[in-house]
Amino acid sequence: MIWGAILGGLAGTVVLTTILRAASELGLTRMDIPFLLGTAVTSDRVRAKAIGYALHFVFGLL
């Protein structure tokens, strides 16, 4: 039961992240949610993206 919820959260997070990244790369939006999450932790742009993606996946699993 709990594994289904975890897998559903993981699948949803992967789909949402993929769509947001594709929209950003195609110039459809300038919003980058993982980057916004990462900048709450660090001001370094490269680390902010990495940390933001990690936080985005963790929050997606919750």
WOPEBEL-V638762 format. One record per pair of residues at least 24 apart in sequence whose C-alpha atoms are under 7 Angstrom apart, sorted by the first residue. I is the first residue (numbers start at 0). GAP is how many residues later the second one is. If there is no record, write none. Layout:
I,GAP ; I,GAP
This chain:
5,55 ; 8,51 ; 8,52 ; 9,50 ; 9,51 ; 12,44 ; 12,47
